[in-house]
Amino acid sequence: MNSSAGKIGFVGIGAMGTPMAANLIKAGYRLVIYDADRERTKTFAAMPGVEVAANLVELGRSSSTVITMLPDGRIVRKVLCGENDNFQDCVAAGLKPARP
């Protein structure tokens, strides 16, 4: 994947994520998307300015900002902190905590 500068990572292309991601694309933003259901990413894969990440590590490394549109906090935590609920997994994936 290309440089992450200016790319938005978008995790969760479901009922709410699909229209939100589509609006970002219409507004001219470049997206790197990921969804656990790979079938959902197919529509976006053909759009200009959109890349589909093979996994969350790739998405984290390819994005300067990450948006999650996931069903609940438990799933958000699993995505960000990994199966072992270890925040260090975020750093290993290339996700850096925002600085105030």
Disulfide bonds with the S-S distance in Angstrom:
none
